[in-house]
């Protein structure tokens, strides 16, 4: 059954955008649909938390399944959360009453437990020892609150399970000479980006600026393949795609105009040395962001380029707060800034592009500040499962490079 949570809210989402963002949205959808109609490829560059919480990563997984997204770069934190099922429900108790070492507790002095049923706990015990007494004490203490949050984070036992699993995934990745993300995808739920991409042979890679995060997952991703190889894989992904959609992500300057890009980036010496390079020239960069300065920086395209040509600081020339990722985006003639909430913009992009292309979607996200968005988050908690370790191991047994 299709789970189109955002369908009834599309009018509200559209009305939440100002006139310029609605026009930018229209242009973005036109570029996306034109690319797909001509057999060209779409890449998404996602950031971390908001993309998980707003159901955007689940929506991107659906767009991968539907053949509308052909490559993804993301953060190590997103990989960790997808390995744990994207979102989960946790309850918090007073850490001191639980008997924890308060010097090691996070701000707020609470300890979190993943809400799990007996069958889930029993299955987890087949993988790792669990502290039954700790869980029993936590169950019997007053709950400070119960919330839905990014999965496998700081709650026991799923946060610890993800940390332990990271080392096992890393061992397999090194054994087969593969990125961590590829191996993790073998066992991930098909409604995660990793799982959907694994089934369709679509690349998902963590970018170098986004390696820090996700605890042991981030470190294991960084350790799985060399930095230079990671840079080259991501550059090939970007080279192969005509439209790049950036979603609530920072430091994209070091993603899309990195060491092998020759139009706005630093690829000239890689080219000079005979290495494989690419160009952003002629591509479309779509960025969804709440920062009004993104649009302002784009409007100052000429000013920013002139500052660079004269060797002057871009911030002083533009006279606006200038985040690092604005550099290439602001100077690129194919940039489309959509200033708005990703929870509202993404369902519009997905729905409008799919409708134009005659593609039927089975999932459509909704902003979490709507009743539909709250229902969507509950559905993700209940439906999107953590990485199936046994499934990953079975896939590893049959892997042929």
C-alpha positions in Angstrom: 0.0 0.0 0.0 1.3 3.4 -0.9 2.2 5.7 2.0 1.7 9.2 0.5 1.8 11.2 3.7 2.5 14.5 2.0 -0.1 14.3 -0.8 -2.9 16.1 1.0 -0.5 18.8 2.2 1.1 19.8 -1.2 -1.0 23.0 -1.5 0.1 24.1 2.0 3.7 23.2 1.3 3.6 25.3 -1.9 1.9 28.2 -0.2 4.6 28.3 2.5 7.2 29.3 -0.1 7.6 32.9 -1.3 7.2 33.8 -4.9 10.9 33.5 -5.8 11.2 30.1 -4.2 8.1 28.9 -6.0 9.6 30.0 -9.3 12.9 28.3 -8.3 11.0 25.1 -7.5 9.4 25.2 -10.9 12.8 25.7 -12.6 14.3 22.9 -10.5 11.6 20.4 -11.4 11.9 21.4 -15.1 15.7 20.7 -15.0 15.2 17.4 -13.2 12.5 16.1 -15.6 14.3 17.3 -18.7 17.4 15.5 -17.5 15.5 12.2 -16.9 13.6 12.4 -20.2 16.9 12.6 -22.0 18.5 9.7 -20.1 20.7 11.9 -17.9 21.3 11.3 -14.2 20.4 13.0 -10.9 22.6 13.1 -7.8 21.5 14.2 -4.3 23.9 15.6 -1.7 22.3 15.3 1.7 23.2 16.6 5.1 22.5 14.9 8.4 19.8 15.3 11.0 17.0 17.3 9.3 17.0 15.0 6.3 16.4 12.0 8.6 13.8 13.8 10.8 11.8 15.2 7.9 11.6 11.8 6.2 13.8 13.1 3.3 16.2 10.2 3.4 13.2 7.8 3.2 11.8 9.8 0.3 15.2 9.7 -1.5 15.2 5.9 -1.0 11.8 5.9 -2.8 13.2 8.1 -5.6 16.1 5.7 -6.0 13.6 2.8 -6.2 11.6 4.7 -8.8 14.7 5.4 -10.9 14.6 9.2 -10.3 17.8 9.5 -8.3 21.0 7.9 -9.6 23.7 8.7 -7.0 23.8 10.0 -3.4 26.5 11.5 -1.2 25.7 12.0 2.5 27.2 12.1 6.0 28.5 9.4 8.2 25.8 10.3 10.7 23.1 9.5 8.2 24.8 6.1 7.5 24.7 5.3 11.2 21.1 6.3 11.5 20.1 4.3 8.4 21.9 1.2 9.8 19.7 1.5 12.9 16.4 2.1 10.9 16.4 5.8 10.3 14.1 6.8 13.3 13.4 5.1 16.5 11.4 5.7 19.7 13.4 6.1 22.9 12.6 6.8 26.5 14.8 8.8 28.9 15.4 8.2 32.6 17.4 10.1 35.3 21.0 8.9 34.8 21.9 9.3 38.4 18.9 7.3 39.6 20.0 4.6 37.1 23.4 4.5 38.8 25.5 5.8 35.9 28.8 7.6 36.1 27.6 11.2 35.9 31.0 12.5 34.6 30.3 10.5 31.4 26.7 11.5 30.9 25.6 13.9 28.2 24.2 17.4 29.0 20.8 16.9 30.6 21.9 14.0 32.9 19.6 11.5 31.2 20.2 8.0 29.9 18.2 6.8 26.9 16.8 3.4 26.1 15.5 2.2 22.8 11.8 1.2 22.9 11.9 -2.5 21.9 9.5 -5.5 22.2 10.5 -8.9 23.6 11.0 -10.4 20.1 13.4 -7.6 19.1 15.3 -8.0 22.3 15.5 -11.7 21.9 16.8 -11.4 18.3 19.4 -8.9 19.4 20.7 -11.2 22.1 21.7 -13.6 19.3 24.3 -10.9 18.2 25.5 -9.4 21.4 25.3 -9.6 25.2 22.7 -7.4 26.7 22.6 -6.0 30.3 19.1 -7.3 31.3 19.5 -5.8 34.8 20.2 -2.3 33.4 17.2 -2.5 31.1 15.0 -3.7 33.9 16.1 -0.8 36.2 15.5 1.7 33.4 12.0 0.3 32.7 11.0 0.7 36.3 12.3 4.2 36.8 10.0 7.2 36.0 10.5 8.3 32.4 11.6 11.8 31.9 10.0 11.7 28.4 9.6 9.5 25.4 10.5 10.8 21.9 11.2 9.8 18.3 14.7 10.7 17.2 17.4 9.7 14.8 17.9 6.0 15.2 20.8 4.2 16.9 22.2 7.3 18.4 22.8 7.4 22.1 20.1 5.0 23.3 20.8 1.5 24.8 21.0 -1.0 23.2 20.6 0.1 19.6 23.3 2.8 19.8 25.8 0.3 21.1 24.7 -2.3 18.5 25.5 0.2 15.7 28.9 0.9 17.2 29.7 -2.8 17.4 28.3 -3.5 14.0 30.5 -0.8 12.5 33.6 -2.8 13.2 32.2 -5.9 11.6 31.2 -3.9 8.5 34.6 -2.4 8.3 36.3 -5.8 8.5 34.2 -7.0 5.5 34.8 -3.8 3.6 38.6 -4.2 3.9 38.3 -7.9 3.1 36.6 -7.2 -0.2 38.2 -3.9 -1.0 34.9 -2.0 -0.9 33.6 1.2 0.7 31.9 0.7 4.1 28.7 2.1 2.6 28.5 -0.6 0.0 28.8 -3.4 2.6 26.3 -1.8 5.0 23.9 -1.5 2.2 23.8 -5.3 1.7 21.8 -5.6 5.0 19.9 -2.3 5.2 16.2 -1.9 4.9 15.1 -1.2 1.3 13.4 2.0 2.6 16.7 3.5 3.5 19.0 5.1 0.9 21.6 2.5 1.5 19.2 -0.4 1.1 17.4 1.0 -1.9 20.8 1.9 -3.6 22.2 -1.6 -3.0 19.2 -3.2 -4.7 19.5 -0.9 -7.8 23.3 -0.7 -7.9 23.3 3.1 -7.2 26.4 4.6 -5.5 26.0 6.1 -2.0 29.1 7.6 -0.6 30.0 9.8 2.5 31.8 12.9 1.5 35.1 13.8 3.1 33.9 16.9 5.0 31.1 14.7 6.4 33.2 11.8 7.7 33.1 13.2 11.2 30.0 11.9 12.9 28.2 8.7 13.7 30.8 7.6 16.3 32.5 4.3 15.3 30.6 4.4 12.0 32.3 7.6 10.9 35.7 6.3 11.8 35.1 3.0 10.1 33.8 4.7 6.9 37.0 6.8 6.9 39.2 3.7 7.5 37.5 1.5 4.8 39.1 3.1 1.7 41.8 5.8 1.2 40.8 9.4 1.2 42.1 9.9 -2.4 40.0 6.9 -3.6 36.9 8.3 -1.9 37.6 11.7 -3.6 37.9 10.1 -7.0 34.7 7.9 -6.6 32.7 11.0 -5.6 34.1 13.0 -8.4 33.1 10.3 -10.9 29.6 10.3 -9.4 29.4 14.1 -9.9 30.8 13.8 -13.4 28.2 11.3 -14.4 25.2 13.4 -13.2 23.7 16.5 -14.9 21.6 17.7 -11.9 22.9 17.9 -8.4 20.4 18.6 -5.5 21.9 19.7 -2.2 19.7 19.2 0.8 20.5 20.9 4.2 24.2 20.2 3.9 27.2 22.3 4.8 30.7 22.5 3.3 29.6 21.6 -0.2 32.5 23.7 -1.7 34.7 20.8 -0.7 32.2 18.3 -2.3 31.3 19.6 -5.7 34.4 21.7 -6.5 37.0 19.5 -4.8 40.4 18.4 -6.0 39.3 17.0 -9.4 36.8 19.7 -10.6 38.1 22.2 -13.1 35.3 24.9 -13.6 34.9 26.4 -10.1 37.3 24.2 -8.2 40.9 23.2 -7.8 41.3 20.5 -10.4 43.7 22.3 -12.7 46.8 20.7 -11.2 45.2 17.2 -11.2 44.5 17.7 -14.9 48.0 19.0 -15.4 49.4 15.9 -13.7 47.3 13.7 -16.0 44.7 12.6 -13.5 41.0 12.1 -14.2 39.1 15.4 -13.8 35.6 16.7 -14.5 33.8 20.0 -14.9 30.6 21.5 -13.4 30.2 23.6 -16.5 26.7 23.0 -18.0 25.4 21.2 -14.9 22.5 22.3 -12.6 23.1 22.9 -8.9 19.9 23.0 -6.9 20.1 23.8 -3.2 17.4 23.7 -0.6 18.2 25.8 2.4 16.6 28.0 5.0 19.4 30.6 4.7 18.2 33.7 2.7 21.9 34.6 2.2 22.1 31.6 -0.2 19.8 33.4 -2.6 21.5 36.7 -2.0 24.9 35.2 -2.8 23.5 33.9 -6.1 22.1 37.3 -7.0 25.6 38.7 -6.4 27.1 36.2 -8.9 29.1 38.9 -10.7 30.3 40.6 -7.5 31.5 37.3 -6.0 33.4 36.4 -9.2 34.9 39.9 -9.5 36.2 39.6 -5.9 37.8 36.2 -6.7 39.3 37.7 -9.9 40.9 40.5 -7.9 42.0 38.2 -5.0 39.7 39.9 -2.6 37.7 38.3 0.3 34.3 37.3 -0.9 32.6 38.2 2.3 33.6 41.8 2.2 32.7 42.1 -1.5 29.2 40.6 -1.0 28.7 42.3 2.3 26.7 39.2 3.6 27.7 36.3 5.9 29.3 34.0 3.4 29.4 30.3 4.2 32.1 28.3 2.6 29.7 26.3 0.4 28.4 29.5 -1.3 31.5 30.0 -3.3 31.0 27.7 -6.2 27.3 27.8 -5.9 27.1 31.6 -6.1 29.4 31.8 -9.1 27.8 28.9 -11.1 25.3 30.1 -13.8 23.4 26.8 -13.3 22.6 27.4 -9.7 19.0 27.3 -8.4 18.5 28.4 -4.7 15.2 27.2 -3.1 14.9 29.0 0.2 12.5 26.9 2.3 12.0 24.0 4.7 13.3 20.8 3.3 10.4 19.0 4.9 8.1 21.0 2.6 10.2 21.4 -0.5 11.2 17.8 -1.0 7.6 16.4 -1.3 6.9 19.1 -3.9 10.0 18.2 -5.9 9.3 14.5 -5.7 5.6 14.7 -6.5 6.0 17.3 -9.4 8.9 15.5 -11.0 7.3 12.1 -10.7 4.0 13.4 -12.1 5.7 15.0 -15.1 7.6 11.8 -15.8 4.6 9.5 -15.3 6.2 7.7 -12.4 4.1 6.4 -9.5 5.6 6.9 -6.1 4.8 4.6 -3.2 6.0 7.0 -0.5 5.8 10.7 -0.1 7.2 12.5 3.0 5.5 15.3 4.9 6.9 18.1 7.1 7.1 16.9 10.7 5.2 20.0 11.9 2.0 18.7 10.3 -0.2 15.8 11.5 0.7 13.9 8.4 4.4 14.4 9.2 3.9 13.0 12.7 2.1 10.0 11.2 5.0 9.6 8.8 7.5 9.6 11.6 5.5 6.9 13.5 5.3 4.8 10.3 9.1 5.1 9.8 9.7 3.9 13.4 7.4 0.9 12.9 8.3 0.0 9.3 11.9 0.8 8.5 14.0 -1.8 10.2 17.6 -1.8 11.4 20.4 -3.4 9.3 19.9 -7.2 9.1 23.3 -8.6 10.1 22.6 -12.1 8.8 21.4 -10.8 5.5 24.6 -8.7 5.1 26.7 -11.8 5.9 24.8 -14.0 3.4 25.4 -11.3 0.7 29.1 -11.2 1.7 29.4 -15.0 1.2 28.1 -14.7 -2.4 30.0 -11.5 -3.3 32.0 -11.7 -6.5 33.9 -8.6 -7.4 
